Amino acid sequence: MLTNTDFVAGALALIGVPACAFGVDGTVMAANAELVTLLGRDPCGAGVDQLFTLHVREASVALLASAMPGVRWDTYLTPASGHYFAVQAWVKPLPAGAQVQGATIVFNDISDVRRDQRALHNALLENQAILDSAVLGISVVEEGRNLHCNTKMEELFGYPPGGMNNLSVQAFYADKDAWQAARAETMRDFTAGRINVSEYELVRRDGTVFWARLSGRPFDLAHPRGRSVWLVDDITARREAAEAVSRARDELEVRVLERTAELAGANALLQGEIIERRQAEARVHHMAYHDSLTGLPNRALLSDRLDRAMLNAQRSQRQLAVMFIDLDRFKTINDSLGHMTGDQLLKEVANRLCCAVRGSDTVARLGGDEFVVLLPGIAAPVEASAVAEQIIAALDESFPLDGRQLHITPSIGICIYPDDGADVATLMRNADTAMYHAKATGRNNYQYFQPVMNQAAAQYFELESNLRNALARDQFSLHFQPIIDIGTRRLHAMEVLLRWRRDEHDLVLPDSFIPIIEDNGLIVPIGEWVIRQACEQSMAWLRAGLQPVPLAVNLSARQFTHGALVATVRRILDETGIDPALLEFEITETALMQHGEHTQEILEQINAMGIRLSIDDFGTGYSSLAYLKRFPVKKIKIDRAFIKDLPNSAEDRAIVAAIIALSGSLQLSVVAEGVENESQYALLQRHGCQFAQGFLFSEPAPDHEVRLLLPRLDAALA
Ligand SMILES: Nc1nc2c(ncn2[C@@H]2O[C@H](COP(=O)(O)O[C@H]3[C@@H](O)[C@H](n4cnc5c(=O)[nH]c(N)nc54)O[C@@H]3COP(=O)(O)O)[C@@H](O)[C@H]2O)c(=O)[nH]1
């Protein structure tokens, strides 16, 4: 028979969710299978309170006791396993007419719901924890309003907790324009399905600003205008640092540019200096090996080339020639016409020398008027003769310089390698010796070196060296040679002739030393000494009561053209007090002709002082009386070469007669030199020659002899 309890159990079985029924005494009367499964045990017979987990048991029993119809509450059951799980309990009392009194409890398993709730809760807690611990400001924005945000965001903007909620985002921008620009940019990115990342200067609650990096994205990229989440980072420090870095980089860049420019400048300067230095080195090198005036190789380069040429000649079994060239009387031109003209002449000479030799030959200048020509690889010494002749011919033509026609001749010394020397020094020395020999043999010629020349050269150098001290040692003296009036055979004048007493026994005649002192320039101080000495002698005769006669002093070409001559003579006249009428200067016609207008000028100045001028050695040079007419010359002296054979040579007689006749017509007095016998004297007298000089009357003699020829002043007055 079916009991009421069976009926209740049958009803419970139909419910389909865990359920049970309990009586008024609180004992479970029936439980369906779902509940038994859920609990893992059959609760029937046990107290209903035992269904519930301990911590909710009391509360649940209280609710059951209230027997409120339809009471529902969430509670926990404790299954056999010991785990509890969430259920919603729904109590319904058994109907009042029922045979059993009690109530049913239907359980709704809400453990999943609870788990989900818990998970959600945990997720929310997690999110909150994340939001609260985030170092970035995070906010949710909708329709331009900040719905809510994290603490960091509030800190960033200086708001109290919740103070930013529902605020318009515009409030965070400096002005409306900035905000609208940001919105437009955001919409552009969101619409394109991108997150928006931007940097703006935002405003805090207190009005201060800071630089923020914003990164926003819509919750749903498909709805760009919907809710969005924003991350905000204060990047002021980073920007300042970046700006500082940028400034520093800019400064660095500027500094680098400046330094680069500086370095470029310095580099350019350096390059310039390197070029300049190279040029200077090249110049120095050129200067070291070339003559600055003519550009020709100098002694150093010549030595080098000579060295190489000797090696080549040795290898090729050939010879070479060294030609030492000295320009005759160049110093006279230099002294008289000045260094500028002298330099010009040297340059022209250099050109002509270069033209006279082959390209493979070397023309060098050693200095002054000394040149050397090196002929490498000659087959025989005679080849040097051909070159020497070409050089003489090349210089033969006059040099038009400064409106003058200058003439210069070379003296050339030649020596041959290996016969005359096997090293540079010996070859140069021997060529030089040969050159001196060429000078001694009349200049304007060439001479090959011969060993015997060394002896002559040694003598020459000894002489030259002694001459340098002769003036200081008072070794010079004057001799005087009378010039006789042919008509009366009485003393007319005296020529002053220099003598050198080299030692006690050795009286040296001028022909042996005048050319040397002309060459080395000593003629200028020695010549001055002669003029002064002659003037003093004349004054001494006067003081001795003798009637002085005019003294004829020889002037060499070099002395004549020396710039200081006129001033020197004037000073001597002043200092000695001699009457200028008692002084005559004899100049060779060659010396006169050499310097054209310059000569004219000097002659006129001398003439203006009252000193007479005569032409010495007439007939040996240009012999142009017409030309001489231009000069203030009073007398000519016929060279003794024409007098010597006068009695026997019709030709000489004709020449002498012509000179005397022409001189007469030009109102020039004539002196015949070198008259040694009466025949010559008679002939000269017959041809109307006024004056004569020669051994027939007297050889040159010292003062103490010639003063005997001078009339006494008192006798002359009587
Ligand atoms: N610039 C200077 N030149 C000078 C000076 N003193 C002399 N000289 C020149 O030296 C040359 C030689 O002079 P010297 O040896 O004195 O010979 C002179 C006479 O001794 C010589 N003479 C004179 N008469 C005769 C003669 O009858 N027979 C002969 N064989 N010789 C004779 O002639 C020389 C003088 O000649 P000149 O001068 O041409 O009148 C000589 O050229 C001097 O000029 C000086 O101080 N400065």
PDBQT file of the ligand as one rigid body, heavy atoms in Angstrom, charges set to zero:
ROOT
HETATM    1  N1  LIG A 801     147.502 103.430 -64.737  1.00  0.00    +0.000 N 
HETATM    2  C1  LIG A 801     148.751 103.635 -64.535  1.00  0.00    +0.000 A 
HETATM    3  N2  LIG A 801     149.616 103.179 -65.411  1.00  0.00    +0.000 NA
HETATM    4  C2  LIG A 801     150.904 103.390 -65.161  1.00  0.00    +0.000 A 
HETATM    5  C3  LIG A 801     151.360 104.051 -64.021  1.00  0.00    +0.000 A 
HETATM    6  N3  LIG A 801     152.707 104.100 -64.081  1.00  0.00    +0.000 NA
HETATM    7  C4  LIG A 801     153.063 103.511 -65.202  1.00  0.00    +0.000 A 
HETATM    8  N4  LIG A 801     151.973 103.071 -65.861  1.00  0.00    +0.000 N 
HETATM    9  C5  LIG A 801     151.918 102.412 -67.124  1.00  0.00    +0.000 C 
HETATM   10  O1  LIG A 801     152.737 101.323 -67.093  1.00  0.00    +0.000 OA
HETATM   11  C6  LIG A 801     153.253 101.086 -68.392  1.00  0.00    +0.000 C 
HETATM   12  C7  LIG A 801     154.710 100.860 -68.278  1.00  0.00    +0.000 C 
HETATM   13  O2  LIG A 801     155.340 101.966 -67.684  1.00  0.00    +0.000 OA
HETATM   14  P1  LIG A 801     156.890 102.026 -67.472  1.00  0.00    +0.000 P 
HETATM   15  O3  LIG A 801     157.430 100.669 -67.304  1.00  0.00    +0.000 OA
HETATM   16  O4  LIG A 801     157.077 103.053 -66.441  1.00  0.00    +0.000 OA
HETATM   17  O5  LIG A 801     157.324 102.485 -68.869  1.00  0.00    +0.000 OA
HETATM   18  C8  LIG A 801     157.252 103.842 -69.208  1.00  0.00    +0.000 C 
HETATM   19  C9  LIG A 801     158.552 104.286 -69.718  1.00  0.00    +0.000 C 
HETATM   20  O6  LIG A 801     159.609 103.777 -68.950  1.00  0.00    +0.000 OA
HETATM   21  C10 LIG A 801     158.599 103.786 -71.108  1.00  0.00    +0.000 C 
HETATM   22  N5  LIG A 801     159.474 104.575 -71.964  1.00  0.00    +0.000 N 
HETATM   23  C11 LIG A 801     159.631 105.927 -71.978  1.00  0.00    +0.000 A 
HETATM   24  N6  LIG A 801     160.529 106.271 -72.940  1.00  0.00    +0.000 NA
HETATM   25  C12 LIG A 801     160.966 105.125 -73.514  1.00  0.00    +0.000 A 
HETATM   26  C13 LIG A 801     161.869 104.858 -74.579  1.00  0.00    +0.000 A 
HETATM   27  O7  LIG A 801     162.505 105.746 -75.109  1.00  0.00    +0.000 OA
HETATM   28  N7  LIG A 801     162.033 103.560 -74.860  1.00  0.00    +0.000 N 
HETATM   29  C14 LIG A 801     161.331 102.526 -74.207  1.00  0.00    +0.000 A 
HETATM   30  N8  LIG A 801     161.610 101.331 -74.577  1.00  0.00    +0.000 N 
HETATM   31  N9  LIG A 801     160.465 102.797 -73.254  1.00  0.00    +0.000 NA
HETATM   32  C15 LIG A 801     160.250 104.056 -72.898  1.00  0.00    +0.000 A 
HETATM   33  O8  LIG A 801     157.243 103.968 -71.550  1.00  0.00    +0.000 OA
HETATM   34  C16 LIG A 801     156.363 103.914 -70.442  1.00  0.00    +0.000 C 
HETATM   35  C17 LIG A 801     155.497 105.158 -70.419  1.00  0.00    +0.000 C 
HETATM   36  O9  LIG A 801     154.636 104.990 -71.479  1.00  0.00    +0.000 OA
HETATM   37  P2  LIG A 801     153.324 105.831 -71.570  1.00  0.00    +0.000 P 
HETATM   38  O10 LIG A 801     152.589 105.677 -70.250  1.00  0.00    +0.000 OA
HETATM   39  O11 LIG A 801     152.567 105.219 -72.678  1.00  0.00    +0.000 OA
HETATM   40  O12 LIG A 801     153.730 107.218 -71.787  1.00  0.00    +0.000 OA
HETATM   41  C18 LIG A 801     152.908 102.268 -69.212  1.00  0.00    +0.000 C 
HETATM   42  O13 LIG A 801     151.908 102.003 -70.105  1.00  0.00    +0.000 OA
HETATM   43  C19 LIG A 801     152.430 103.264 -68.218  1.00  0.00    +0.000 C 
HETATM   44  O14 LIG A 801     151.391 104.099 -68.726  1.00  0.00    +0.000 OA
HETATM   45  C20 LIG A 801     150.424 104.538 -63.116  1.00  0.00    +0.000 A 
HETATM   46  O15 LIG A 801     150.721 105.162 -62.094  1.00  0.00    +0.000 OA
HETATM   47  N10 LIG A 801     149.131 104.311 -63.409  1.00  0.00    +0.000 N 
ENDROOT
TORSDOF 0
